[in-house]
Amino acid sequence: MHTSLTPRRVIPLRGSVTIFGPSTETANRFSTSVMVLGKVVGLRLIKKYPQYNYIMITDDGQILSTRNLDMKKYRL
């Protein structure tokens, strides 16, 4: 579980996001941003940067990823 500070409150975050691409520093920033923004808004953000790939595990166990990673066959 992650904990993140937002301007309004401290919230526990469930799930996981891994992002990788040409810059590890940028991937780390994207990972934190996507985690805080949540599934819908976070994925909308990262999809604007096709050079970065993602794997997201939602709080209900759904595994989402960029198409080229083909993670749909995996389940938790």
HUZIVEN-V350451 format. One line per field, one symbol per residue. ss: DSSP state (a for helix, b for strand, c for the rest). phi: phi as a letter, one per 20 degrees, with the letter a starting at -180 (. if undefined). psi: psi as a letter, one per 30 degrees, with the letter a starting at -180 (. if undefined). A space follows every 50 residues. Layout:
ss=???
phi=???
psi=???
//
This chain:
ss=cbbbbccccbbbbccbbbbbcccaaaaaaaaaaaaaacaaaaaaaacccc ccbbbbbcccccbbbcaaacaaaccc
phi=.dccedgeaecfddnbcccbafcfffffffgffffffngfffffffffcf fddcccdffenfddbfgfeleffdce
psi=klkkklfelkkkklakkkklafjeeeeeeeeeeeeefleeeeeeefffif fkllkkjlfggkkklleffhgffkl.
//
